[in-house]
């Protein structure tokens, strides 16, 4: 159970995941489990866009005027060819992600239950 948050001098008490919990007489918050999605087509599109990066001519070979060109090339190469999007998604989805809406704002957070002592 999460307890806390005091916007506009009111307390919000958020109950168990998947249940609605009364916060004020007029308001109720529903917490729902969330899994990070993975779309292979979107990942392929991103790799294609990274491959088509149009590089400006380097003004310097160091960091005095922004990101050093060689470092940036290596970073883009890693995101394009070395980063395993599906594997990272699988690892992140092992965490207890949940979503809710408070005052019209969507909130995504991790919900860890206190271990029994």
Buried (B, 14 or more C-beta within 10 A) or exposed (E): EBEEEEEEEEEBBBBEBEEEBEBEEEEEBBBEEBEEEBEEEEBEEBBEEBEEEEEEEBEEEEEEEEEBBEEBBEEBBEEBEEBEBEEEBEEEBEEEBBEBEBEEEEEEBEBEEEEEE
